[in-house]
Amino acid sequence: MGNKMEITIKFKDENGNIETHPVTVECDVPSYEDFKRIGNFREGFDLYERAVLRARKEASERATQIYMEEMSKKKPMKPIKKPEDE
């Protein structure tokens, strides 16, 4: 495939400060020439969509793992009171 696509995920707090290091995943996607060579838009789009979905899944999994690791290092929050506890 002829082109590259990057998906970057980063977590920010309510003030816009970055909470974790950004996660970037790069994948190959069909170029215009690839679409022309394939000759069928649906087949070309299928290649594109599959690549994007794989990259999105990988980026989300990696970002979630990093985010959860960072959150586990922070000071524990107070437990939330349930209505029956009041």
Helices and strands as residue ranges (DSSP letters): E 3-9, E 23-29, H 32-38, H 41-73, G 83-85
